[in-house]
Amino acid sequence: MAYKHFESESDRFWSKVKTGSENDCWEWQASLSSGYGRFQYPSGEERAHRVAWKLSNNSDIPDGKIILHLCNNRRCCNPKHLKCSTRSENIRMAYRDGLKTHVEGKPSRFYEGEIWLIRRLHNAGFHKETIGAMFKCSRQQVHYLINNTPNILRT
């Protein structure tokens, strides 16, 4: 089998991305791991969206930062859909977009039906303190549940 020769690692990387208009998701067309594109280097591998960000910004990812998808498409490599940010912002965005409902490794003490009921009671005019007493939790926990904030699940 003949291997295609590329002038650079950048050319080899972008040959594996199906590009479109500047606002479209540019999806990774090669191997995946947990839904994320996986780019092989001679010395190892890296997630494709991270490589796309680094190539487009001509920069390494700063310590303590991650590259998140603004489009929520794990295969997307469009630099306009990628943002250098923090893990906490990534988690906040996942909750906001409904992609996350609990903290991994920590089971929620509330069932989805209970959360639905808490929100209905609040919308019907019940005070957070009253709802908290009904569900044996604090007013702050009720607030977190109503607003889909991750801190509720740390009890």
N, CA and C atoms as an extended XYZ file, in Angstrom:
465
Properties=species:S:1:pos:R:3:atomname:S:1:resname:S:1:resid:I:1 pbc="F F F"
N         0.834       -1.164        0.000 N   MET     1
C         0.000        0.000        0.000 CA  MET     1
C         0.893        1.245        0.000 C   MET     1
N         0.574        2.196       -0.850 N   ALA     2
C         1.355        3.434       -0.942 CA  ALA     2
C         0.785        4.462        0.029 C   ALA     2
N         1.664        5.166        0.704 N   TYR     3
C         1.248        6.216        1.619 CA  TYR     3
C         1.355        7.557        0.924 C   TYR     3
N         0.370        8.420        1.186 N   LYS     4
C         0.387        9.752        0.605 CA  LYS     4
C         1.407       10.602        1.356 C   LYS     4
N         2.210       11.337        0.607 N   HIS     5
C         3.220       12.207        1.212 CA  HIS     5
C         2.647       13.616        1.366 C   HIS     5
N         2.846       14.197        2.534 N   PHE     6
C         2.396       15.562        2.797 CA  PHE     6
C         3.605       16.434        3.081 C   PHE     6
N         3.497       17.676        2.687 N   GLU     7
C         4.581       18.633        2.909 CA  GLU     7
C         4.787       18.921        4.397 C   GLU     7
N         3.704       18.882        5.160 N   SER     8
C         3.813       19.223        6.582 CA  SER     8
C         2.782       18.435        7.388 C   SER     8
N         2.968       18.433        8.696 N   GLU     9
C         1.973       17.826        9.590 CA  GLU     9
C         0.652       18.576        9.477 C   GLU     9
N         0.725       19.887        9.272 N   SER    10
C        -0.481       20.689        9.113 CA  SER    10
C        -1.278       20.222        7.895 C   SER    10
N        -0.602       20.019        6.766 N   ASP    11
C        -1.287       19.529        5.563 CA  ASP    11
C        -1.906       18.159        5.822 C   ASP    11
N        -1.173       17.296        6.497 N   ARG    12
C        -1.685       15.958        6.797 CA  ARG    12
C        -2.914       16.053        7.698 C   ARG    12
N        -2.866       16.944        8.688 N   PHE    13
C        -4.006       17.123        9.584 CA  PHE    13
C        -5.238       17.595        8.810 C   PHE    13
N        -5.107       18.706        8.073 N   TRP    14
C        -6.270       19.287        7.398 CA  TRP    14
C        -6.820       18.385        6.298 C   TRP    14
N        -6.022       17.445        5.794 N   SER    15
C        -6.527       16.505        4.789 CA  SER    15
C        -7.564       15.554        5.396 C   SER    15
N        -7.628       15.481        6.707 N   LYS    16
C        -8.555       14.587        7.396 CA  LYS    16
C        -9.803       15.316        7.895 C   LYS    16
N        -9.948       16.583        7.506 N   VAL    17
C       -11.078       17.399        7.945 CA  VAL    17
C       -11.930       17.762        6.731 C   VAL    17
N       -13.227       17.518        6.839 N   LYS    18
C       -14.158       17.900        5.772 CA  LYS    18
C       -14.611       19.333        6.053 C   LYS    18
N       -14.037       20.269        5.317 N   THR    19
C       -14.347       21.682        5.547 CA  THR    19
C       -15.591       22.085        4.766 C   THR    19
N       -16.184       23.179        5.183 N   GLY    20
C       -17.351       23.742        4.521 CA  GLY    20
C       -17.261       25.247        4.595 C   GLY    20
N       -18.419       25.890        4.691 N   SER    21
C       -18.413       27.349        4.825 CA  SER    21
C       -17.825       27.712        6.190 C   SER    21
N       -17.514       28.979        6.377 N   GLU    22
C       -16.847       29.382        7.622 CA  GLU    22
C       -17.720       29.169        8.854 C   GLU    22
N       -19.043       29.069        8.688 N   ASN    23
C       -19.926       28.860        9.837 CA  ASN    23
C       -20.315       27.403       10.055 C   ASN    23
N       -20.018       26.538        9.082 N   ASP    24
C       -20.338       25.115        9.205 CA  ASP    24
C       -19.376       24.426       10.164 C   ASP    24
N       -19.829       23.293       10.712 N   CYS    25
C       -18.908       22.418       11.436 CA  CYS    25
C       -18.012       21.740       10.415 C   CYS    25
N       -16.720       21.722       10.681 N   TRP    26
C       -15.748       21.039        9.830 CA  TRP    26
C       -15.423       19.734       10.538 C   TRP    26
N       -16.024       18.651       10.062 N   GLU    27
C       -15.925       17.396       10.793 CA  GLU    27
C       -14.684       16.585       10.469 C   GLU    27
N       -14.131       16.010       11.527 N   TRP    28
C       -12.989       15.118       11.448 CA  TRP    28
C       -13.429       13.843       10.751 C   TRP    28
N       -12.636       13.376        9.782 N   GLN    29
C       -13.004       12.222        8.966 CA  GLN    29
C       -12.171       10.973        9.259 C   GLN    29
N       -11.298       11.023       10.221 N   ALA    30
C       -10.428        9.872       10.510 CA  ALA    30
C       -10.853        9.232       11.837 C   ALA    30
N        -9.933        8.629       12.544 N   SER    31
C       -10.274        7.842       13.733 CA  SER    31
C       -10.849        8.709       14.854 C   SER    31
N       -11.700        8.064       15.647 N   LEU    32
C       -12.371        8.727       16.761 CA  LEU    32
C       -12.078        7.987       18.060 C   LEU    32
N       -12.165        8.729       19.148 N   SER    33
C       -12.078        8.157       20.484 CA  SER    33
C       -13.100        8.891       21.348 C   SER    33
N       -14.092        8.178       21.843 N   SER    34
C       -15.189        8.780       22.621 CA  SER    34
C       -15.887        9.886       21.840 C   SER    34
N       -15.966        9.750       20.532 N   GLY    35
C       -16.642       10.732       19.690 CA  GLY    35
C       -15.774       11.889       19.248 C   GLY    35
N       -14.579       12.025       19.808 N   TYR    36
C       -13.653       13.096       19.448 CA  TYR    36
C       -12.693       12.598       18.374 C   TYR    36
N       -12.329       13.505       17.443 N   GLY    37
C       -11.319       13.168       16.457 CA  GLY    37
C        -9.996       12.883       17.135 C   GLY    37
N        -9.238       11.972       16.542 N   ARG    38
C        -7.957       11.569       17.128 CA  ARG    38
C        -6.894       11.671       16.040 C   ARG    38
N        -5.910       12.531       16.251 N   PHE    39
C        -4.838       12.744       15.277 CA  PHE    39
C        -3.570       12.084       15.783 C   PHE    39
N        -2.970       11.266       14.938 N   GLN    40
C        -1.754       10.528       15.288 CA  GLN    40
C        -0.508       11.309       14.868 C   GLN    40
N         0.375       11.523       15.811 N   TYR    41
C         1.709       12.050       15.552 CA  TYR    41
C         2.672       10.871       15.608 C   TYR    41
N         3.884       11.024       15.069 N   PRO    42
C         4.873        9.955       15.254 CA  PRO    42
C         5.163        9.688       16.735 C   PRO    42
N         5.028       10.719       17.563 N   SER    43
C         5.354       10.573       18.986 CA  SER    43
C         4.132       10.306       19.866 C   SER    43
N         2.957       10.225       19.292 N   GLY    44
C         1.761        9.999       20.104 CA  GLY    44
C         0.513       10.434       19.370 C   GLY    44
N        -0.494       10.841       20.140 N   GLU    45
C        -1.745       11.296       19.545 CA  GLU    45
C        -2.330       12.439       20.355 C   GLU    45
N        -3.267       13.156       19.722 N   GLU    46
C        -3.929       14.272       20.383 CA  GLU    46
C        -5.317       14.410       19.785 C   GLU    46
N        -6.235       14.948       20.545 N   ARG    47
C        -7.578       15.171       20.016 CA  ARG    47
C        -7.513       16.201       18.895 C   ARG    47
N        -8.274       15.913       17.843 N   ALA    48
C        -8.194       16.713       16.620 CA  ALA    48
C        -8.571       18.174       16.846 C   ALA    48
N        -9.582       18.450       17.656 N   HIS    49
C        -9.985       19.844       17.854 CA  HIS    49
C        -8.880       20.650       18.536 C   HIS    49
N        -8.093       20.012       19.377 N   ARG    50
C        -6.963       20.701       20.015 CA  ARG    50
C        -5.891       21.040       18.982 C   ARG    50
N        -5.635       20.096       18.075 N   VAL    51
C        -4.653       20.340       17.011 CA  VAL    51
C        -5.151       21.468       16.112 C   VAL    51
N        -6.436       21.455       15.763 N   ALA    52
C        -7.004       22.506       14.909 CA  ALA    52
C        -6.820       23.877       15.555 C   ALA    52
N        -7.084       23.970       16.858 N   TRP    53
C        -6.932       25.250       17.550 CA  TRP    53
C        -5.473       25.696       17.527 C   TRP    53
N        -4.567       24.771       17.836 N   LYS    54
C        -3.140       25.119       17.884 CA  LYS    54
C        -2.628       25.557       16.517 C   LYS    54
N        -3.028       24.857       15.465 N   LEU    55
C        -2.586       25.240       14.120 CA  LEU    55
C        -3.159       26.595       13.719 C   LEU    55
N        -4.418       26.835       14.030 N   SER    56
C        -5.077       28.083       13.637 CA  SER    56
C        -4.583       29.286       14.424 C   SER    56
N        -4.137       29.052       15.640 N   ASN    57
C        -3.653       30.148       16.484 CA  ASN    57
C        -2.139       30.212       16.554 C   ASN    57
N        -1.486       29.274       15.865 N   ASN    58
C        -0.023       29.215       15.857 CA  ASN    58
C         0.527       29.330       17.283 C   ASN    58
N        -0.082       28.533       18.176 N   SER    59
C         0.256       28.643       19.592 CA  SER    59
C        -0.046       27.329       20.302 C   SER    59
N         0.679       27.077       21.374 N   ASP    60
C         0.337       25.961       22.244 CA  ASP    60
C        -0.834       26.368       23.126 C   ASP    60
N        -1.495       25.387       23.689 N   ILE    61
C        -2.593       25.650       24.612 CA  ILE    61
C        -1.977       26.004       25.966 C   ILE    61
N        -2.351       27.161       26.531 N   PRO    62
C        -1.767       27.564       27.822 CA  PRO    62
C        -2.058       26.543       28.923 C   PRO    62
N        -1.152       26.459       29.878 N   ASP    63
C        -1.347       25.573       31.028 CA  ASP    63
C        -2.654       25.923       31.729 C   ASP    63
N        -3.377       24.903       32.137 N   GLY    64
C        -4.629       25.111       32.854 CA  GLY    64
C        -5.813       25.410       31.962 C   GLY    64
N        -5.608       25.443       30.664 N   LYS    65
C        -6.692       25.741       29.720 CA  LYS    65
C        -7.042       24.495       28.923 C   LYS    65
N        -8.251       24.488       28.393 N   ILE    66
C        -8.697       23.429       27.498 CA  ILE    66
C        -9.288       24.082       26.255 C   ILE    66
N        -9.526       23.283       25.231 N   ILE    67
C       -10.193       23.779       24.025 CA  ILE    67
C       -11.594       23.190       24.022 C   ILE    67
N       -12.588       24.066       24.034 N   LEU    68
C       -13.963       23.587       24.049 CA  LEU    68
C       -14.656       23.894       22.732 C   LEU    68
N       -15.690       23.113       22.456 N   HIS    69
C       -16.498       23.273       21.247 CA  HIS    69
C       -17.673       24.197       21.549 C   HIS    69
N       -17.780       25.308       20.857 N   LEU    70
C       -18.931       26.186       21.013 CA  LEU    70
C       -20.164       25.579       20.354 C   LEU    70
N       -19.944       24.669       19.397 N   CYS    71
C       -21.025       24.039       18.631 CA  CYS    71
C       -21.493       22.720       19.244 C   CYS    71
N       -20.818       22.234       20.267 N   ASN    72
C       -21.133       20.956       20.923 CA  ASN    72
C       -20.999       19.748       20.008 C   ASN    72
N       -20.221       19.868       18.937 N   ASN    73
C       -19.979       18.756       18.013 CA  ASN    73
C       -18.555       18.267       18.244 C   ASN    73
N       -18.404       17.113       18.844 N   ARG    74
C       -17.082       16.609       19.215 CA  ARG    74
C       -16.158       16.406       18.016 C   ARG    74
N       -16.705       16.191       16.830 N   ARG    75
C       -15.877       15.960       15.643 CA  ARG    75
C       -15.468       17.265       14.959 C   ARG    75
N       -16.033       18.389       15.383 N   CYS    76
C       -15.797       19.662       14.697 CA  CYS    76
C       -14.375       20.177       14.933 C   CYS    76
N       -13.755       20.623       13.835 N   CYS    77
C       -12.404       21.202       13.879 CA  CYS    77
C       -12.386       22.625       13.329 C   CYS    77
N       -13.560       23.220       13.122 N   ASN    78
C       -13.621       24.590       12.623 CA  ASN    78
C       -13.100       25.531       13.712 C   ASN    78
N       -12.017       26.254       13.439 N   PRO    79
C       -11.451       27.147       14.460 CA  PRO    79
C       -12.448       28.170       14.996 C   PRO    79
N       -13.457       28.556       14.195 N   LYS    80
C       -14.461       29.513       14.675 CA  LYS    80
C       -15.382       28.889       15.717 C   LYS    80
N       -15.397       27.569       15.785 N   HIS    81
C       -16.246       26.865       16.743 CA  HIS    81
C       -15.477       26.416       17.979 C   HIS    81
N       -14.211       26.780       18.067 N   LEU    82
C       -13.355       26.337       19.167 CA  LEU    82
C       -12.941       27.525       20.023 C   LEU    82
N       -12.843       27.285       21.319 N   LYS    83
C       -12.471       28.361       22.241 CA  LYS    83
C       -11.514       27.818       23.291 C   LYS    83
N       -10.469       28.573       23.549 N   CYS    84
C        -9.539       28.248       24.626 CA  CYS    84
C       -10.165       28.778       25.914 C   CYS    84
N       -10.402       27.885       26.861 N   SER    85
C       -11.119       28.285       28.057 CA  SER    85
C       -10.709       27.413       29.240 C   SER    85
N       -11.573       27.371       30.240 N   THR    86
C       -11.306       26.587       31.446 CA  THR    86
C       -12.272       25.410       31.537 C   THR    86
N       -11.898       24.433       32.345 N   ARG    87
C       -12.795       23.289       32.565 CA  ARG    87
C       -14.108       23.748       33.191 C   ARG    87
N       -14.038       24.690       34.115 N   SER    88
C       -15.270       25.136       34.777 CA  SER    88
C       -16.217       25.797       33.780 C   SER    88
N       -15.696       26.580       32.834 N   GLU    89
C       -16.581       27.168       31.824 CA  GLU    89
C       -17.168       26.079       30.940 C   GLU    89
N       -16.382       25.077       30.602 N   ASN    90
C       -16.873       23.972       29.786 CA  ASN    90
C       -18.035       23.258       30.489 C   ASN    90
N       -17.904       23.048       31.787 N   ILE    91
C       -18.971       22.397       32.551 CA  ILE    91
C       -20.197       23.295       32.619 C   ILE    91
N       -19.999       24.594       32.873 N   ARG    92
C       -21.140       25.523       32.903 CA  ARG    92
C       -21.881       25.518       31.574 C   ARG    92
N       -21.124       25.532       30.468 N   MET    93
C       -21.758       25.521       29.147 CA  MET    93
C       -22.507       24.210       28.917 C   MET    93
N       -21.959       23.096       29.380 N   ALA    94
C       -22.624       21.801       29.210 CA  ALA    94
C       -23.951       21.777       29.968 C   ALA    94
N       -23.981       22.329       31.180 N   TYR    95
C       -25.238       22.412       31.920 CA  TYR    95
C       -26.202       23.347       31.216 C   TYR    95
N       -25.721       24.487       30.777 N   ARG    96
C       -26.564       25.465       30.089 CA  ARG    96
C       -27.214       24.857       28.856 C   ARG    96
N       -26.435       24.070       28.115 N   ASP    97
C       -26.925       23.482       26.870 CA  ASP    97
C       -27.650       22.158       27.090 C   ASP    97
N       -27.782       21.737       28.350 N   GLY    98
C       -28.491       20.499       28.653 CA  GLY    98
C       -27.708       19.238       28.341 C   GLY    98
N       -26.387       19.359       28.171 N   LEU    99
C       -25.568       18.192       27.862 CA  LEU    99
C       -25.151       17.437       29.108 C   LEU    99
N       -25.265       18.085       30.244 N   LYS   100
C       -24.823       17.481       31.502 CA  LYS   100
C       -25.931       17.687       32.528 C   LYS   100
N       -26.257       16.636       33.268 N   THR   101
C       -27.287       16.771       34.299 CA  THR   101
C       -26.776       16.398       35.678 C   THR   101
N       -25.566       15.885       35.769 N   HIS   102
C       -24.986       15.563       37.071 CA  HIS   102
C       -23.471       15.542       36.966 C   HIS   102
N       -22.841       15.603       38.108 N   VAL   103
C       -21.388       15.571       38.153 CA  VAL   103
C       -20.939       14.123       38.026 C   VAL   103
N       -20.035       13.847       37.092 N   GLU   104
C       -19.563       12.485       36.888 CA  GLU   104
C       -18.926       11.953       38.161 C   GLU   104
N       -19.254       10.707       38.473 N   GLY   105
C       -18.684       10.077       39.654 CA  GLY   105
C       -19.426       10.402       40.936 C   GLY   105
N       -20.380       11.334       40.863 N   LYS   106
C       -21.161       11.698       42.036 CA  LYS   106
C       -22.636       11.556       41.675 C   LYS   106
N       -23.305       10.531       42.190 N   PRO   107
C       -24.709       10.350       41.832 CA  PRO   107
C       -25.566       11.489       42.371 C   PRO   107
N       -26.531       11.895       41.603 N   SER   108
C       -27.446       12.935       42.046 CA  SER   108
C       -28.350       12.371       43.125 C   SER   108
N       -28.683       13.179       44.103 N   ARG   109
C       -29.618       12.708       45.124 CA  ARG   109
C       -31.048       12.970       44.707 C   ARG   109
N       -31.240       13.609       43.542 N   PHE   110
C       -32.575       13.895       43.038 CA  PHE   110
C       -32.825       13.158       41.729 C   PHE   110
N       -34.013       12.596       41.596 N   TYR   111
C       -34.422       11.997       40.332 CA  TYR   111
C       -34.900       13.109       39.407 C   TYR   111
N       -34.885       12.832       38.102 N   GLU   112
C       -35.325       13.852       37.146 CA  GLU   112
C       -36.755       14.292       37.424 C   GLU   112
N       -37.614       13.350       37.834 N   GLY   113
C       -39.003       13.695       38.156 CA  GLY   113
C       -39.099       14.653       39.328 C   GLY   113
N       -38.213       14.491       40.314 N   GLU   114
C       -38.197       15.403       41.457 CA  GLU   114
C       -37.740       16.795       41.033 C   GLU   114
N       -36.745       16.850       40.172 N   ILE   115
C       -36.266       18.147       39.679 CA  ILE   115
C       -37.374       18.843       38.902 C   ILE   115
N       -38.081       18.081       38.075 N   TRP   116
C       -39.211       18.635       37.311 CA  TRP   116
C       -40.249       19.207       38.273 C   TRP   116
N       -40.578       18.434       39.339 N   LEU   117
C       -41.574       18.874       40.307 CA  LEU   117
C       -41.100       20.123       41.052 C   LEU   117
N       -39.843       20.162       41.448 N   ILE   118
C       -39.296       21.342       42.129 CA  ILE   118
C       -39.455       22.575       41.245 C   ILE   118
N       -39.158       22.447       39.975 N   ARG   119
C       -39.292       23.582       39.049 CA  ARG   119
C       -40.756       23.984       38.885 C   ARG   119
N       -41.654       22.997       38.813 N   ARG   120
C       -43.087       23.298       38.687 CA  ARG   120
C       -43.595       24.026       39.932 C   ARG   120
N       -43.188       23.548       41.101 N   LEU   121
C       -43.607       24.198       42.343 CA  LEU   121
C       -43.112       25.641       42.398 C   LEU   121
N       -41.880       25.855       41.991 N   HIS   122
C       -41.332       27.213       41.982 CA  HIS   122
C       -42.104       28.094       41.001 C   HIS   122
N       -42.377       27.565       39.812 N   ASN   123
C       -43.142       28.331       38.817 CA  ASN   123
C       -44.562       28.626       39.293 C   ASN   123
N       -45.094       27.759       40.167 N   ALA   124
C       -46.439       27.963       40.709 CA  ALA   124
C       -46.449       28.956       41.872 C   ALA   124
N       -45.262       29.438       42.279 N   GLY   125
C       -45.198       30.471       43.299 CA  GLY   125
C       -44.718       30.023       44.666 C   GLY   125
N       -44.374       28.761       44.833 N   PHE   126
C       -43.849       28.299       46.117 CA  PHE   126
C       -42.473       28.916       46.358 C   PHE   126
N       -42.213       29.292       47.604 N   HIS   127
C       -40.915       29.850       47.969 CA  HIS   127
C       -39.861       28.749       48.007 C   HIS   127
N       -38.624       29.123       47.733 N   LYS   128
C       -37.528       28.149       47.722 CA  LYS   128
C       -37.357       27.480       49.082 C   LYS   128
N       -37.575       28.234       50.172 N   GLU   129
C       -37.450       27.660       51.510 CA  GLU   129
C       -38.487       26.561       51.725 C   GLU   129
N       -39.708       26.798       51.257 N   THR   130
C       -40.789       25.819       51.400 CA  THR   130
C       -40.491       24.562       50.595 C   THR   130
N       -40.023       24.759       49.367 N   ILE   131
C       -39.674       23.617       48.512 CA  ILE   131
C       -38.524       22.843       49.139 C   ILE   131
N       -37.545       23.556       49.672 N   GLY   132
C       -36.419       22.899       50.329 CA  GLY   132
C       -36.868       22.042       51.500 C   GLY   132
N       -37.813       22.539       52.292 N   ALA   133
C       -38.329       21.759       53.421 CA  ALA   133
C       -39.041       20.503       52.927 C   ALA   133
N       -39.760       20.616       51.820 N   MET   134
C       -40.473       19.460       51.260 CA  MET   134
C       -39.506       18.368       50.795 C   MET   134
N       -38.350       18.787       50.246 N   PHE   135
C       -37.400       17.832       49.674 CA  PHE   135
C       -36.162       17.628       50.550 C   PHE   135
N       -36.221       18.176       51.781 N   LYS   136
C       -35.115       18.023       52.739 CA  LYS   136
C       -33.778       18.491       52.158 C   LYS   136
N       -33.796       19.713       51.643 N   CYS   137
C       -32.574       20.324       51.123 CA  CYS   137
C       -32.633       21.823       51.396 C   CYS   137
N       -31.548       22.509       51.162 N   SER   138
C       -31.478       23.941       51.455 CA  SER   138
C       -32.127       24.781       50.353 C   SER   138
N       -32.416       26.035       50.707 N   ARG   139
C       -32.937       26.987       49.731 CA  ARG   139
C       -31.953       27.138       48.573 C   ARG   139
N       -30.638       27.137       48.893 N   GLN   140
C       -29.609       27.284       47.862 CA  GLN   140
C       -29.620       26.087       46.910 C   GLN   140
N       -29.829       24.885       47.441 N   GLN   141
C       -29.903       23.711       46.575 CA  GLN   141
C       -31.104       23.798       45.642 C   GLN   141
N       -32.221       24.269       46.155 N   VAL   142
C       -33.408       24.462       45.311 CA  VAL   142
C       -33.079       25.462       44.206 C   VAL   142
N       -32.415       26.536       44.564 N   HIS   143
C       -32.000       27.538       43.569 CA  HIS   143
C       -31.154       26.890       42.474 C   HIS   143
N       -30.179       26.071       42.870 N   TYR   144
C       -29.325       25.404       41.884 CA  TYR   144
C       -30.139       24.501       40.965 C   TYR   144
N       -31.073       23.750       41.534 N   LEU   145
C       -31.900       22.858       40.715 CA  LEU   145
C       -32.763       23.641       39.732 C   LEU   145
N       -33.367       24.702       40.196 N   ILE   146
C       -34.231       25.512       39.334 CA  ILE   146
C       -33.436       26.089       38.171 C   ILE   146
N       -32.204       26.490       38.442 N   ASN   147
C       -31.373       27.136       37.421 CA  ASN   147
C       -30.405       26.183       36.724 C   ASN   147
N       -30.539       24.877       36.983 N   ASN   148
C       -29.698       23.862       36.327 CA  ASN   148
C       -28.212       24.132       36.543 C   ASN   148
N       -27.850       24.489       37.774 N   THR   149
C       -26.469       24.784       38.135 CA  THR   149
C       -25.831       23.538       38.728 C   THR   149
N       -24.585       23.226       38.358 N   PRO   150
C       -23.977       21.968       38.789 CA  PRO   150
C       -23.770       21.797       40.287 C   PRO   150
N       -23.674       22.861       41.065 N   ASN   151
C       -23.349       22.723       42.490 CA  ASN   151
C       -24.369       21.896       43.266 C   ASN   151
N       -25.597       21.821       42.795 N   ILE   152
C       -26.630       21.079       43.515 CA  ILE   152
C       -26.235       19.628       43.723 C   ILE   152
N       -25.471       19.091       42.857 N   LEU   153
C       -25.221       17.664       42.894 CA  LEU   153
C       -24.041       17.300       43.774 C   LEU   153
N       -23.529       18.248       44.516 N   ARG   154
C       -22.374       17.983       45.372 CA  ARG   154
C       -22.792       17.748       46.816 C   ARG   154
N       -24.046       17.449       47.058 N   THR   155
C       -24.507       17.251       48.437 CA  THR   155
C       -24.335       15.824       48.870 C   THR   155
